[in-house]
Amino acid sequence: MFRDLLPDDVAVSWRRAPVDSPRSVPETTTLGTVSPKRLSDFATGRACAHDALRMLGATEPTVSRGTTGAPVWPGGFVGSITHCTGAFGAAAASSDRYRSVGIDAEPLHDLSPDMLRLLQSPEELDRGRAGGVRHADLINFSAKESLYKAWHPLTGSWLDFLEATVEVAPDGTFTATVRHQLAARTGLKRLTGTWAVHDGVVYTALAVAARAVPPATR
């Protein structure tokens, strides 16, 4: 699904099933002792990332882990990884063309009222109810996950769910407006992405085109 959501020059690898031998993926040595599911999810995500990087000409690609656990992409590349039950994917792009990429997949499920209040502003909730888009609340949540994955590598800063508002459009696009203090100076105040729902999974994605990025300071 991600292939349909991102520009053609962003490489995408997507799987429905996990890899057969998780420990054969080199980066799993950094995990230590984890649950079988965590190991499988991590390995399959990294396998997708390797495939996407090879599509761009990388040889023997490695996607290590940063201090926060986020993927660290090889020099010259940016990317994003996601996984949920029945959907594993990675997207990668040349850093000459893109500043960052964010993708997310979420199995269809209902979000509780208490959870929604933590994830969306009252205006977003009202807009979602009136917008006529089925699963708008979950699409909004997934879009913010994709947004954060694109945001954090460029700023090194946390982005709270309520520091961004998302408008989900019926045409399969969304617009995110970021109110964080770093948004304006890094050119990340307003970003547009895409979404789709397929076989019980919500998919969202966005790619931030390349430009000079000022140093991020708090």
PyMOL commands that set and color helices and strands:
alter all, ss='L'
color gray80, all
select helices_A, chain A and resi 2-5+22-24+26-30+36-55+113-119+122-130+136-155+161-163
alter helices_A, ss='H'
color red, helices_A
select strands_A, chain A and resi 11-15+64-65+71-72+77-84+87-94+98-107+164-168+173-178+190-198+201-209
alter strands_A, ss='S'
color yellow, strands_A
deselect
rebuild
show_as cartoon
